[in-house]
Amino acid sequence: MLTLEMIQPTIAQQVSDALREDIGSGDITAELIPAGDQALARIITREDMVVCGVAWVNEVFRQVDEALQVEWQVNDGDQVAAGSTLFEVKGSARALLTAERTALNFLQTLSGTATLSHSYAKRVEGTDVTLLDTRKTLPGLRLAQKYAVACGGCANHRIGLYDAFLIKENHIHACGGVTQAIQTARLNHPGKPVEVEVETFAQLTEALSAQADIIMLDNFSVDDMKKAVQLTSGRAKLEASGNITDDTLLQFAQTGVDYISIGALTKHCRAIDLSMRFIA
């Protein structure tokens, strides 16, 4: 599971890139305001949310003007009601306005991911299943969104193509079969987790014989998922994927599988509606 400490070194570069594309050669509208003017701004949420993105917001204001002072009233992972104040920031009026959009972009996007993840986690409360994200993330925000998923109460699948195997249909075809793919994976990178996707009970049996660590059951029905759990009998972790809707999520969670992967956690998130207003 990703923690803030693990991804802290990446935040400054993400913020720098975002500010560069927004500010470009300079904020010509903020220059309308006298350079010495000071202001105090309050940021509120217009909807219920789970907070994520505090470190990114702080870094935006720091990079724009180190003299800006940010005072938070919430933390990452907090559940917050509509109308609540998230933080206040004071300092140069020009700097506040220059930083505003980039800061809120990070906060609204990551909080949107955390909020959606929280809603999914609530739906499977009382079961033993763990909901996982996928690699279907916004380009450049992989680690940030996966951190947001964790803030919302779900868990992280592999981070990228380097930290674990996920052998899917095309890999199996190119390798000559399930067993060959798993054996080659073990040979190439001993110690890396090996997960294989199966579409039939025959492939499931083969994956178990080849000692896959995790087996992804692709587009299995609820009844077939239950049979797969009985057949596997703890010899490998099982992950459900595909053909899972809001209406069927709980049914799949109750089959006994260990994991359900949900691409929607990061690719279907909706930005939270936030507002910044000068109050002094």
ROBA-795166 format. One record per residue: residue number from 0; x, y, z of N, C-alpha, C in turn; residue in three letters. Coordinates in steps of 0.1 Angstrom, whole numbers. Layout:
residues N
    n     nx     ny     nz    cax    cay    caz     cx     cy     cz  res
  NUM      X      Y      Z      X      Y      Z      X      Y      Z  ALA
...
//
This chain:
residues 280
    n     nx     ny     nz    cax    cay    caz     cx     cy     cz  res
    0      9    -12      0      0      0      0      9     12      0  MET
    1      6     22     -9     14     34    -10     11     43      2  LEU
    2     21     49      8     20     59     18     25     72     13  THR
    3     22     83     20     27     96     15     42     97     16  LEU
    4     48     90     26     62     91     27     69     84     15  GLU
    5     63     74     10     68     67     -2     68     75    -15  MET
    6     59     84    -16     57     91    -29     61    106    -27  ILE
    7     65    110    -15     68    124    -13     79    130    -23  GLN
    8     89    122    -26     99    127    -36     93    131    -49  PRO
    9     82    125    -53     76    128    -66     68    140    -67  THR
   10     63    145    -56     53    156    -55     59    169    -61  ILE
   11     71    173    -57     76    186    -62     77    186    -77  ALA
   12     81    175    -83     82    175    -98     68    176   -104  GLN
   13     58    169    -99     44    169   -104     39    184   -103  GLN
   14     41    190    -92     37    204    -90     44    213   -100  VAL
   15     57    212   -101     65    220   -110     60    219   -124  SER
   16     57    207   -129     52    205   -142     38    212   -144  ASP
   17     30    210   -134     16    216   -135     17    231   -135  ALA
   18     25    237   -127     26    252   -126     32    257   -139  LEU
   19     41    250   -145     48    254   -157     38    255   -169  ARG
   20     29    245   -170     19    245   -181      8    256   -178  GLU
   21      6    260   -166     -4    270   -163      1    284   -164  ASP
   22     12    286   -158     17    300   -157     25    304   -170  ILE
   23     32    295   -176     39    298   -188     49    310   -186  GLY
   24     47    320   -194     56    332   -193     52    342   -182  SER
   25     40    339   -175     36    348   -164     21    349   -164  GLY
   26     16    352   -152      2    354   -149     -2    368   -152  ASP
   27     -6    371   -164     -9    385   -168    -21    391   -161  ILE
   28    -30    382   -157    -42    387   -150    -39    391   -136  THR
   29    -31    383   -129    -28    386   -115    -19    399   -114  ALA
   30    -12    402   -125     -4    414   -126    -13    427   -125  GLU
   31    -26    426   -127    -35    437   -126    -36    442   -111  LEU
   32    -32    434   -102    -33    437    -87    -20    443    -83  ILE
   33    -20    454    -75     -8    460    -70      1    449    -63  PRO
   34     14    449    -66     23    439    -61     23    437    -46  ALA
   35     21    448    -38     21    447    -24      9    443    -17  GLY
   36     -2    441    -24    -15    438    -18    -15    424    -12  ASP
   37    -20    423      1    -21    411      8    -36    406      8  GLN
   38    -38    393     10    -52    388     11    -52    375     19  ALA
   39    -64    372     24    -67    360     31    -78    353     23  LEU
   40    -76    340     19    -85    332     12    -90    320     19  ALA
   41   -102    316     17   -108    304     24   -112    295     13  ARG
   42   -109    282     14   -113    272      5   -123    262     11  ILE
   43   -135    261      5   -145    252     10   -149    242      0  ILE
   44   -155    231      4   -161    221     -5   -176    223     -6  THR
   45   -181    222    -18   -195    223    -20   -202    210    -20  ARG
   46   -195    199    -17   -201    186    -16   -194    177     -6  GLU
   47   -200    167     -1   -194    157      8   -182    151      1  ASP
   48   -171    148      8   -159    144      2   -150    136     12  MET
   49   -141    129      7   -129    124     14   -117    131     10  VAL
   50   -110    137     19    -99    146     15    -87    138     11  VAL
   51    -81    143      0    -67    138     -4    -61    149    -12  CYS
   52    -48    152     -9    -40    161    -17    -34    173     -9  GLY
   53    -34    171      4    -28    182     12    -14    185      8  VAL
   54     -6    175      7      8    177      3     10    184    -10  ALA
   55      2    181    -20      3    188    -33     -1    202    -32  TRP
   56    -11    205    -25    -16    219    -23     -5    227    -16  VAL
   57      1    222     -5     12    229      2     23    231     -8  ASN
   58     27    222    -16     38    223    -25     35    234    -36  GLU
   59     23    235    -40     19    245    -50     22    259    -44  VAL
   60     16    261    -33     18    274    -27     33    277    -23  PHE
   61     40    267    -19     54    269    -16     62    273    -29  ARG
   62     59    266    -40     67    269    -52     63    283    -58  GLN
   63     51    287    -56     46    300    -61     52    311    -53  VAL
   64     51    310    -40     56    320    -30     58    314    -17  ASP
   65     70    312    -13     73    306      0     67    313     12  GLU
   66     64    326     10     59    334     21     44    331     24  ALA
   67     37    325     15     23    321     17     21    312     29  LEU
   68     11    315     37      9    307     49     -4    299     48  GLN
   69     -3    286     48    -15    277     47    -19    271     60  VAL
   70    -31    272     64    -36    267     76    -48    257     74  GLU
   71    -45    244     75    -54    234     72    -64    231     84  TRP
   72    -76    227     81    -85    223     91    -89    208     89  GLN
   73    -83    202     79    -86    188     76    -73    181     73  VAL
   74    -73    167     73    -62    159     69    -66    150     58  ASN
   75    -56    144     51    -59    134     41    -66    122     48  ASP
   76    -77    117     41    -85    106     46    -97    110     54  GLY
   77    -98    123     58   -109    128     66   -122    128     57  ASP
   78   -133    125     63   -146    126     56   -152    140     60  GLN
   79   -155    148     50   -159    161     52   -173    164     46  VAL
   80   -181    172     53   -194    175     48   -194    187     39  ALA
   81   -204    188     30   -205    199     21   -206    212     29  ALA
   82   -199    223     24   -199    235     31   -188    237     41  GLY
   83   -180    227     43   -169    228     53   -157    235     47  SER
   84   -150    242     56   -138    249     53   -127    238     53  THR
   85   -119    238     42   -108    228     41    -95    235     46  LEU
   86    -92    247     42    -81    254     47    -82    269     43  PHE
   87    -73    277     49    -72    291     46    -58    294     43  GLU
   88    -55    303     34    -42    307     30    -41    322     29  VAL
   89    -30    328     34    -28    342     34    -14    346     29  LYS
   90    -14    358     23     -2    363     17     -4    372      5  GLY
   91      5    373     -4      4    381    -16     -9    377    -24  SER
   92    -17    387    -27    -29    385    -34    -26    379    -48  ALA
   93    -15    385    -54    -11    380    -67     -8    365    -66  ARG
   94      0    361    -57      5    347    -56     -7    338    -53  ALA
   95    -16    342    -45    -28    334    -42    -35    330    -54  LEU
   96    -37    340    -63    -45    338    -75    -38    330    -85  LEU
   97    -25    332    -86    -16    324    -95    -16    310    -91  THR
   98    -16    307    -78    -15    293    -73    -29    286    -73  ALA
   99    -39    294    -73    -53    288    -70    -57    276    -78  GLU
  100    -56    278    -91    -62    267   -100    -53    255    -99  ARG
  101    -40    256    -99    -32    244    -98    -34    236    -85  THR
  102    -35    244    -74    -37    238    -61    -50    231    -61  ALA
  103    -61    237    -66    -74    231    -65    -75    220    -75  LEU
  104    -68    220    -86    -68    209    -95    -63    196    -89  ASN
  105    -52    197    -82    -47    185    -75    -57    181    -64  PHE
  106    -62    190    -56    -71    187    -45    -84    181    -50  LEU
  107    -90    187    -60   -103    182    -64   -102    168    -71  GLN
  108    -91    166    -78    -89    153    -85    -86    142    -76  THR
  109    -76    144    -67    -72    134    -57    -83    131    -47  LEU
  110    -90    142    -43   -102    140    -34   -113    132    -41  SER
  111   -115    135    -54   -125    128    -61   -122    113    -62  GLY
  112   -109    110    -64   -105     96    -64   -107     89    -50  THR
  113   -103     96    -40   -105     91    -26   -120     89    -22  ALA
  114   -128     99    -27   -142     99    -24   -149     87    -31  THR
  115   -146     85    -43   -151     73    -51   -147     60    -44  LEU
  116   -134     59    -41   -129     47    -35   -136     44    -22  SER
  117   -139     55    -14   -146     53     -1   -160     47     -4  HIS
  118   -166     52    -14   -180     48    -17   -180     33    -20  SER
  119   -170     28    -28   -169     14    -31   -166      6    -19  TYR
  120   -157     11    -11   -153      3      1   -165      1     11  ALA
  121   -173     11     11   -185     10     20   -195     -1     15  LYS
  122   -195     -3      2   -205    -12     -4   -201    -27      0  ARG
  123   -188    -29      3   -184    -43      6   -181    -45     21  VAL
  124   -185    -35     29   -182    -37     43   -189    -50     49  GLU
  125   -182    -56     57   -187    -69     63   -183    -81     55  GLY
  126   -176    -79     44   -170    -91     37   -155    -91     39  THR
  127   -149   -102     34   -134   -103     36   -127    -98     24  ASP
  128   -134    -93     14   -127    -90      1   -119    -77      2  VAL
  129   -109    -76     -6   -101    -63     -7   -103    -58    -21  THR
  130   -107    -45    -22   -109    -39    -35    -96    -33    -39  LEU
  131    -92    -35    -52    -79    -31    -57    -81    -21    -68  LEU
  132    -72    -11    -69    -72     -3    -81    -65    -10    -93  ASP
  133    -63     -3   -104    -56     -8   -115    -46      2   -121  THR
  134    -40     -1   -132    -31      9   -139    -38     19   -147  ARG
  135    -51     19   -147    -59     28   -155    -60     42   -148  LYS
  136    -49     49   -147    -48     61   -140    -45     73   -150  THR
  137    -46     85   -145    -43     97   -153    -28     97   -155  LEU
  138    -24    100   -168     -9    100   -171     -2    110   -162  PRO
  139      9    106   -155     16    115   -147     11    115   -132  GLY
  140      0    109   -130     -6    109   -116     -7     95   -111  LEU
  141      0     86   -116     -1     72   -111      0     70    -96  ARG
  142     11     75    -91     14     73    -76      4     82    -68  LEU
  143      1     94    -73     -8    102    -66    -22     96    -65  ALA
  144    -27     91    -76    -41     85    -76    -41     72    -67  GLN
  145    -30     64    -68    -30     52    -60    -29     56    -45  LYS
  146    -23     66    -42    -23     71    -28    -37     75    -24  TYR
  147    -44     82    -33    -58     86    -31    -67     74    -28  ALA
  148    -65     64    -36    -73     52    -34    -71     46    -20  VAL
  149    -59     46    -15    -56     42     -2    -63     51      9  ALA
  150    -63     64      6    -70     73     15    -85     70     16  CYS
  151    -90     65      5   -104     62      4   -108     49     10  GLY
  152    -98     41     14   -102     28     20   -101     16     12  GLY
  153    -96     18     -1    -93      6     -9    -78      3    -10  CYS
  154    -74     -6    -18    -60    -10    -18    -54     -9    -31  ALA
  155    -40    -10    -32    -33     -9    -44    -29    -22    -50  ASN
  156    -32    -23    -63    -27    -35    -71    -12    -31    -74  HIS
  157     -6    -38    -84      8    -34    -87      9    -20    -91  ARG
  158     20    -14    -89     22      0    -92     24      2   -107  ILE
  159     32     -7   -113     34     -5   -128     38    -19   -134  GLY
  160     45    -19   -144     49    -31   -151     61    -38   -146  LEU
  161     67    -32   -135     80    -36   -130     79    -43   -117  TYR
  162     69    -42   -109     69    -47    -95     62    -60    -94  ASP
  163     54    -64   -104     47    -77   -103     43    -81   -117  ALA
  164     42    -94   -119     37   -100   -131     22   -100   -131  PHE
  165     16    -96   -143      2    -99   -145      1   -104   -159  LEU
  166      0   -117   -160      1   -125   -173    -13   -126   -178  ILE
  167    -16   -119   -189    -30   -119   -195    -30   -127   -207  LYS
  168    -42   -126   -214    -45   -135   -225    -34   -134   -236  GLU
  169    -30   -122   -240    -20   -120   -251     -7   -126   -247  ASN
  170     -3   -124   -234     10   -129   -229      9   -144   -230  HIS
  171     -2   -150   -225     -3   -165   -226     -2   -170   -240  ILE
  172     -9   -164   -249     -8   -168   -263      6   -167   -268  HIS
  173     13   -156   -265     27   -154   -271     37   -163   -264  ALA
  174     34   -167   -252     44   -176   -245     41   -191   -247  CYS
  175     30   -194   -253     27   -208   -256     18   -215   -246  GLY
  176     13   -208   -236      4   -214   -226      6   -208   -212  GLY
  177     -3   -212   -203     -3   -207   -190     10   -212   -182  VAL
  178     12   -224   -183     24   -230   -176     37   -224   -180  THR
  179     39   -223   -193     51   -218   -199     53   -203   -194  GLN
  180     42   -195   -194     44   -181   -190     48   -180   -176  ALA
  181     42   -188   -167     45   -187   -153     59   -192   -150  ILE
  182     63   -203   -157     77   -208   -155     87   -198   -159  GLN
  183     85   -191   -171     94   -181   -176     95   -169   -166  THR
  184     83   -165   -161     83   -154   -151     92   -157   -139  ALA
  185     90   -169   -134     98   -173   -122    113   -173   -125  ARG
  186    116   -177   -137    130   -178   -142    136   -164   -143  LEU
  187    128   -155   -150    133   -142   -153    135   -133   -140  ASN
  188    125   -134   -132    125   -125   -120    121   -133   -107  HIS
  189    129   -141   -102    126   -148    -90    122   -138    -78  PRO
  190    111   -142    -71    107   -133    -60     96   -123    -64  GLY
  191     94   -121    -77     84   -111    -80     70   -119    -80  LYS
  192     60   -113    -75     47   -119    -75     42   -122    -89  PRO
  193     36   -134    -91     32   -139   -104     17   -140   -103  VAL
  194     10   -132   -111     -5   -133   -112     -8   -137   -127  GLU
  195    -18   -145   -129    -21   -149   -142    -37   -148   -144  VAL
  196    -41   -143   -155    -55   -142   -158    -60   -155   -165  GLU
  197    -71   -160   -160    -77   -172   -166    -92   -169   -170  VAL
  198    -96   -176   -181   -110   -174   -185   -118   -187   -185  GLU
  199   -112   -198   -181   -119   -211   -181   -114   -219   -168  THR
  200   -122   -229   -165   -118   -237   -154   -105   -246   -157  PHE
  201   -104   -249   -170    -92   -256   -174    -79   -248   -172  ALA
  202    -80   -235   -175    -69   -226   -173    -66   -224   -158  GLN
  203    -77   -223   -150    -76   -222   -136    -68   -234   -130  LEU
  204    -72   -246   -134    -65   -258   -129    -50   -258   -133  THR
  205    -48   -253   -146    -34   -253   -150    -26   -242   -142  GLU
  206    -32   -231   -139    -25   -221   -132    -22   -225   -118  ALA
  207    -31   -233   -112    -29   -238    -98    -18   -248    -99  LEU
  208    -17   -257   -109     -7   -267   -110      7   -260   -112  SER
  209      7   -248   -119     20   -241   -121     23   -232   -110  ALA
  210     15   -232    -99     17   -225    -87     18   -210    -88  GLN
  211      8   -204    -96      7   -190    -96      4   -184    -82  ALA
  212      9   -172    -79      6   -167    -66     -8   -161    -65  ASP
  213    -13   -155    -76    -26   -149    -77    -32   -153    -90  ILE
  214    -45   -156    -90    -52   -160   -103    -63   -150   -104  ILE
  215    -63   -143   -116    -74   -134   -119    -85   -142   -127  MET
  216    -97   -142   -121   -108   -148   -128   -115   -138   -136  LEU
  217   -113   -139   -149   -118   -129   -159   -132   -132   -164  ASP
  218   -142   -124   -161   -155   -125   -165   -162   -138   -161  ASN
  219   -159   -143   -149   -166   -154   -144   -179   -150   -138  PHE
  220   -189   -158   -139   -202   -155   -132   -201   -156   -117  SER
  221   -210   -152   -110   -210   -153    -95   -210   -168    -91  VAL
  222   -218   -176    -98   -218   -190    -95   -205   -197    -98  ASP
  223   -199   -193   -110   -186   -199   -113   -175   -194   -104  ASP
  224   -176   -182    -99   -166   -177    -90   -167   -185    -77  MET
  225   -178   -189    -72   -180   -197    -60   -173   -210    -62  LYS
  226   -175   -216    -74   -169   -229    -77   -154   -228    -78  LYS
  227   -149   -217    -83   -135   -215    -84   -129   -214    -70  ALA
  228   -135   -207    -61   -131   -206    -47   -129   -220    -41  VAL
  229   -140   -228    -43   -139   -242    -38   -128   -250    -44  GLN
  230   -127   -249    -57   -116   -256    -64   -102   -252    -60  LEU
  231   -100   -239    -58    -87   -234    -54    -84   -238    -40  THR
  232    -93   -237    -31    -91   -242    -17    -79   -236    -10  SER
  233    -77   -223    -13    -66   -216     -6    -52   -218    -12  GLY
  234    -51   -225    -23    -38   -227    -29    -32   -215    -36  ARG
  235    -40   -205    -39    -36   -193    -45    -46   -182    -41  ALA
  236    -42   -170    -42    -52   -159    -40    -60   -157    -53  LYS
  237    -73   -154    -51    -81   -152    -63    -86   -138    -64  LEU
  238    -86   -133    -76    -90   -119    -79   -101   -119    -89  GLU
  239   -112   -113    -87   -123   -112    -96   -121    -99   -104  ALA
  240   -124   -100   -117   -122    -89   -126   -132    -90   -138  SER
  241   -138    -79   -143   -146    -80   -154   -161    -84   -151  GLY
  242   -170    -78   -158   -184    -82   -156   -190    -80   -143  ASN
  243   -184    -69   -136   -188    -66   -122   -194    -52   -123  ILE
  244   -206    -51   -119   -213    -38   -119   -216    -33   -105  THR
  245   -221    -21   -104   -225    -16    -90   -236    -26    -84  ASP
  246   -244    -31    -92   -255    -40    -87   -250    -53    -83  ASP
  247   -239    -58    -89   -234    -71    -86   -221    -72    -77  THR
  248   -216    -60    -74   -203    -59    -66   -204    -67    -53  LEU
  249   -214    -65    -45   -216    -72    -33   -217    -87    -35  LEU
  250   -224    -91    -45   -225   -106    -48   -212   -112    -50  GLN
  251   -203   -105    -58   -190   -111    -61   -181   -110    -48  PHE
  252   -183   -100    -40   -175    -99    -28   -179   -110    -18  ALA
  253   -191   -115    -19   -195   -126    -10   -192   -140    -15  GLN
  254   -185   -141    -27   -182   -154    -32   -170   -161    -25  THR
  255   -162   -153    -18   -150   -158    -11   -137   -155    -18  GLY
  256   -138   -147    -29   -125   -143    -36   -118   -134    -27  VAL
  257   -105   -133    -29    -97   -124    -20    -97   -110    -24  ASP
  258    -98   -107    -38    -96    -94    -43   -107    -92    -54  TYR
  259   -111    -79    -56   -118    -75    -67   -111    -62    -73  ILE
  260   -107    -63    -85   -100    -51    -91   -110    -43    -99  SER
  261   -109    -30    -97   -119    -20   -102   -112     -8   -109  ILE
  262   -112     -8   -122   -106      3   -129   -112     16   -127  GLY
  263   -125     16   -124   -133     28   -122   -128     37   -110  ALA
  264   -121     31   -101   -116     38    -89   -108     50    -94  LEU
  265   -100     49   -104    -91     59   -109    -95     65   -122  THR
  266   -102     58   -131   -106     63   -144   -120     69   -145  LYS
  267   -128     66   -135   -142     72   -135   -144     82   -124  HIS
  268   -133     87   -118   -135     96   -107   -139    110   -112  CYS
  269   -148    116   -104   -152    130   -108   -146    140    -98  ARG
  270   -141    151   -103   -135    161    -95   -145    167    -85  ALA
  271   -141    169    -73   -149    175    -62   -151    190    -65  ILE
  272   -163    195    -62   -166    209    -65   -160    217    -53  ASP
  273   -150    225    -55   -143    233    -45   -144    248    -49  LEU
  274   -143    256    -39   -144    271    -41   -133    278    -32  SER
  275   -126    288    -38   -118    297    -31   -123    311    -32  MET
  276   -124    317    -20   -129    331    -20   -120    339    -10  ARG
  277   -117    352    -15   -110    361     -6   -120    365      5  PHE
  278   -115    365     17   -124    369     29   -117    381     36  ILE
  279   -106    385     32    -99    397     37    -88    402     28  ALA
//
